[in-house]
Amino acid sequence: MAEERKCSSTSCGKDSCEGCDKAKVDFSVAPHAMSHVKKVVGIVSGKGGVGKSLVASLLAVAMSKKGYQCGILDADITGPSIPKAFGVKDKVMASGEGMLPVYSQGGTPIMSINLILPSDTDPVVWRGPVIANTVKQFWSDVIWGDLDYLFVDMPPGTGDVPLTVFQSLPVDGIVVVTSPQELVSMIVAKAVKMAELMKIPVLGLVENMSYFRCPDNGKDYQIFGESHINEIAEAHGLPVLARIPIDPEIAAACDGGRIEEFEGSCMDMAAKKLEEDV
């Protein structure tokens, strides 16, 4: 009888295979020797434009206000936006030991490709393997110091970078970001199924652009259509962590690099979930 071997192939999808020609390969990457990161949380979505960077920023801010030391690894190499939200403009410095993240005014360490490029508007025209390797270096070569939570803002989809993060970093859980459009139910399913395939816990769902509250009459208007977040969450057995409204104050805080000054409570439930389950 052939020896049973664990299989890590995403195309196999089995916990163990008998005679499988895809032997288990350990893709995990060790953090920098001077990094001590307790928990790693990924922010993902199956499509772009739903607000992953906003959710990553708001979660980091919410957890920091609870007294936790949080950092953000911007893994969206071709579309980085974390430095803009935090008002970070300094460039990454290197020492003999490794790369040093740039700290925001509020003390959040950030690593992003925009903090390395000569100009924020320089495009990253790289192939997938190079991008994936860069993300791994943001984990292995950066001196993160002592962190309670490291939030990883991932690019959309289920391609090279999410696969690299799931296989190479010790991800403790992910938050899936959605928007109200009905097609999102299919997109969420893809992200959730990838996490299940990779055996990564899904902490819950966050719906961005959920509604607009009129300042004149106090009524909520669903500008992007009726929300399906509750049905999607029930279908996957997941909690709804937050419903973020369309709020000009949030947009102004991001555009002005003042996200750490935003005082909204939309992420309080999500922050509590992280404290309890991660």
C-alpha positions as CSV (number, residue, x, y, z in Angstrom):
1,M,0.0,0.0,0.0
2,A,1.4,3.4,-1.0
3,E,2.3,5.7,1.8
4,E,-0.3,8.4,2.6
5,R,1.0,11.9,2.1
6,K,-0.4,15.2,2.9
7,C,-1.2,17.3,-0.2
8,S,-1.0,21.1,-0.3
9,S,-1.9,21.5,-3.9
10,T,-4.9,23.8,-4.4
11,S,-6.0,21.8,-7.4
12,C,-6.2,18.6,-5.3
13,G,-8.3,19.9,-2.4
14,K,-7.8,16.9,-0.2
15,D,-6.4,16.7,3.3
16,S,-4.3,13.7,2.3
17,C,-3.7,11.8,-0.8
18,E,-2.6,8.2,-1.5
19,G,-0.1,8.1,-4.2
20,C,-0.7,11.8,-5.1
21,D,2.1,13.1,-7.3
22,K,1.9,16.5,-5.6
23,A,3.9,16.0,-2.4
24,K,3.5,18.5,0.4
25,V,5.7,21.5,0.1
26,D,6.2,23.9,3.0
27,F,6.0,27.4,1.5
28,S,6.1,29.2,4.9
29,V,8.5,32.1,5.3
30,A,10.1,33.0,8.6
31,P,9.6,36.6,9.8
32,H,12.6,38.8,10.4
33,A,14.5,37.8,13.5
34,M,13.7,41.2,15.1
35,S,10.0,40.9,14.3
36,H,7.6,39.6,16.9
37,V,4.1,39.6,15.4
38,K,1.4,37.9,17.5
39,K,-1.5,37.8,15.0
40,V,-1.7,38.2,11.2
41,V,-5.1,39.2,9.7
42,G,-5.8,39.3,6.0
43,I,-8.3,41.7,4.4
44,V,-9.5,40.2,1.2
45,S,-12.2,40.4,-1.6
46,G,-12.8,38.5,-4.8
47,K,-13.1,41.8,-6.7
48,G,-11.6,45.3,-6.7
49,G,-13.1,48.6,-5.7
50,V,-15.0,47.4,-2.6
51,G,-12.8,49.1,0.0
52,K,-10.3,46.6,1.3
53,S,-7.7,49.3,2.0
54,L,-10.3,51.3,3.9
55,V,-11.3,48.3,6.0
56,A,-7.7,47.4,6.7
57,S,-7.0,51.0,7.8
58,L,-10.2,51.4,9.9
59,L,-9.5,48.0,11.6
60,A,-5.9,49.0,12.4
61,V,-7.1,52.3,13.8
62,A,-9.9,50.7,15.9
63,M,-7.5,48.1,17.4
64,S,-4.9,50.7,18.1
65,K,-7.5,52.8,20.0
66,K,-8.0,49.7,22.2
67,G,-4.4,49.7,23.2
68,Y,-3.0,47.2,20.7
69,Q,0.1,47.8,18.6
70,C,-0.9,47.3,15.0
71,G,0.9,47.4,11.7
72,I,-0.2,47.3,8.0
73,L,1.5,45.3,5.3
74,D,0.3,46.7,2.0
75,A,0.3,43.7,-0.3
76,D,-1.6,45.4,-3.1
77,I,1.6,46.0,-5.0
78,T,0.1,47.4,-8.2
79,G,-2.6,49.5,-6.4
80,P,-1.2,50.6,-3.1
81,S,-3.3,53.1,-1.1
82,I,-2.4,52.6,2.6
83,P,0.2,55.3,2.8
84,K,-2.2,57.9,1.3
85,A,-4.8,57.1,4.0
86,F,-2.3,57.5,6.8
87,G,-0.6,60.6,5.4
88,V,2.7,58.8,5.2
89,K,5.2,60.2,2.6
90,D,8.6,59.3,4.0
91,K,10.6,56.5,2.2
92,V,11.6,53.2,3.6
93,M,15.0,53.1,5.2
94,A,17.3,50.1,5.4
95,S,19.8,49.2,8.1
96,G,22.4,46.4,8.2
97,E,19.7,44.2,9.8
98,G,16.9,44.8,7.3
99,M,14.2,47.3,6.1
100,L,12.5,49.6,8.5
101,P,8.7,50.3,8.0
102,V,7.6,53.9,8.0
103,Y,5.6,55.0,11.0
104,S,2.5,57.2,10.7
105,Q,1.9,60.2,12.9
106,G,-0.2,57.9,15.2
107,G,2.5,55.3,15.5
108,T,1.3,52.7,12.9
109,P,4.2,51.0,11.1
110,I,3.4,50.7,7.4
111,M,5.2,48.8,4.6
112,S,4.1,49.6,1.0
113,I,5.7,49.6,-2.4
114,N,4.8,53.4,-2.6
115,L,7.2,53.9,0.2
116,I,10.0,52.5,-2.0
117,L,9.3,53.9,-5.4
118,P,10.8,57.3,-6.3
119,S,7.3,58.7,-7.0
120,D,3.8,57.7,-5.8
121,T,2.6,57.8,-9.4
122,D,5.3,55.4,-10.7
123,P,3.5,52.3,-12.1
124,V,4.6,48.8,-11.0
125,V,4.8,46.8,-14.2
126,W,6.0,43.5,-12.9
127,R,5.0,39.9,-13.5
128,G,3.1,37.9,-10.9
129,P,6.1,35.9,-9.4
130,V,8.1,39.2,-8.8
131,I,5.1,40.8,-7.1
132,A,4.6,37.7,-5.0
133,N,8.2,37.6,-4.0
134,T,8.1,41.3,-3.0
135,V,5.2,40.6,-0.6
136,K,7.2,37.8,1.0
137,Q,10.1,40.2,1.5
138,F,7.7,42.7,3.2
139,W,7.3,39.9,5.8
140,S,10.7,38.4,6.0
141,D,13.0,41.4,5.5
142,V,11.1,44.1,7.3
143,I,11.8,44.7,11.0
144,W,8.2,45.0,12.3
145,G,9.2,45.0,16.0
146,D,6.6,44.0,18.6
147,L,3.1,43.9,17.1
148,D,-0.1,42.6,18.4
149,Y,-1.8,42.6,15.0
150,L,-0.4,42.9,11.5
151,F,-3.1,43.6,8.9
152,V,-2.4,42.5,5.4
153,D,-4.2,44.6,2.7
154,M,-4.4,42.2,-0.2
155,P,-5.1,42.8,-3.9
156,P,-8.5,41.6,-5.3
157,G,-9.1,38.1,-6.6
158,T,-7.7,34.7,-5.8
159,G,-4.4,34.9,-7.7
160,D,-0.7,35.0,-7.0
161,V,-0.6,37.4,-4.0
162,P,-3.4,35.9,-1.9
163,L,-2.1,32.4,-2.6
164,T,1.4,33.6,-1.5
165,V,0.1,35.2,1.6
166,F,-1.9,32.2,2.6
167,Q,0.9,29.8,2.1
168,S,3.9,31.9,3.3
169,L,2.6,34.0,6.2
170,P,1.1,32.6,9.4
171,V,-2.4,34.0,8.7
172,D,-4.7,33.7,11.7
173,G,-7.8,34.7,9.9
174,I,-9.3,36.8,7.1
175,V,-12.0,39.5,6.8
176,V,-13.9,39.4,3.5
177,V,-15.0,42.8,2.2
178,T,-18.1,43.2,0.1
179,S,-20.4,45.8,-1.4
180,P,-24.2,45.8,-1.8
181,Q,-24.3,44.7,-5.5
182,E,-26.0,41.4,-6.0
183,L,-23.1,40.0,-8.0
184,V,-21.0,40.2,-4.9
185,S,-22.5,37.0,-3.5
186,M,-20.7,35.0,-6.2
187,I,-17.4,37.0,-5.6
188,V,-17.6,36.4,-1.8
189,A,-18.2,32.7,-2.4
190,K,-14.9,32.6,-4.3
191,A,-12.9,34.3,-1.6
192,V,-14.5,32.1,1.2
193,K,-13.9,28.9,-0.8
194,M,-10.3,29.8,-1.4
195,A,-9.8,30.4,2.4
196,E,-11.4,27.1,3.2
197,L,-9.2,25.3,0.6
198,M,-6.2,26.9,2.3
199,K,-7.5,26.1,5.8
200,I,-7.6,29.8,6.7
201,P,-10.4,30.8,9.2
202,V,-12.8,33.4,7.9
203,L,-13.6,35.8,10.7
204,G,-16.6,37.4,9.0
205,L,-17.9,39.9,6.4
206,V,-17.7,43.6,6.2
207,E,-20.1,45.5,3.8
208,N,-18.7,48.8,2.5
209,M,-20.8,51.5,0.9
210,S,-23.7,49.9,2.6
211,Y,-26.0,52.9,2.8
212,F,-26.1,56.7,2.9
213,R,-27.7,58.4,5.9
214,C,-29.2,61.7,4.9
215,P,-28.2,64.5,7.3
216,D,-31.5,66.4,6.6
217,N,-34.0,63.7,7.5
218,G,-31.9,60.9,9.2
219,K,-33.1,58.3,6.8
220,D,-30.9,55.6,5.3
221,Y,-30.8,55.3,1.5
222,Q,-29.3,52.2,-0.3
223,I,-27.7,54.0,-3.2
224,F,-26.0,50.9,-4.6
225,G,-29.0,48.7,-4.3
226,E,-30.6,46.5,-1.6
227,S,-28.1,44.9,0.7
228,H,-27.6,41.1,0.5
229,I,-25.0,40.9,3.3
230,N,-27.3,39.0,5.7
231,E,-28.2,36.3,3.2
232,I,-24.6,35.9,2.1
233,A,-23.4,35.6,5.7
234,E,-26.1,33.1,6.5
235,A,-25.3,31.0,3.5
236,H,-21.6,30.7,4.6
237,G,-22.3,30.6,8.3
238,L,-20.4,33.8,8.9
239,P,-21.0,36.9,11.1
240,V,-21.5,40.3,9.7
241,L,-18.7,42.4,11.3
242,A,-19.7,45.8,10.0
243,R,-21.8,47.8,7.6
244,I,-19.8,50.9,6.6
245,P,-21.9,53.7,5.3
246,I,-21.1,56.1,2.5
247,D,-19.8,58.9,4.7
248,P,-18.1,62.0,3.3
249,E,-16.1,62.3,6.6
250,I,-14.5,58.9,5.9
251,A,-13.6,59.9,2.4
252,A,-12.2,63.2,3.5
253,A,-10.1,61.5,6.2
254,C,-8.6,59.1,3.7
255,D,-8.0,61.7,1.0
256,G,-6.4,64.0,3.6
257,G,-4.2,61.3,5.2
258,R,-6.1,61.6,8.5
259,I,-7.7,58.2,8.8
260,E,-6.3,57.9,12.4
261,E,-8.3,60.9,13.4
262,F,-11.6,59.4,12.2
263,E,-13.9,58.9,15.3
264,G,-16.7,56.8,13.8
265,S,-17.8,53.6,15.5
266,C,-18.5,51.5,12.4
267,M,-15.7,49.0,13.1
268,D,-16.4,48.5,16.8
269,M,-18.0,45.1,16.3
270,A,-15.3,44.0,14.0
271,A,-12.6,45.0,16.5
272,K,-14.4,43.1,19.3
273,K,-14.6,40.0,17.1
274,L,-10.8,40.2,16.5
275,E,-10.2,40.4,20.3
276,E,-12.4,37.3,20.9
277,D,-11.5,35.0,18.0
278,V,-8.0,35.8,16.9
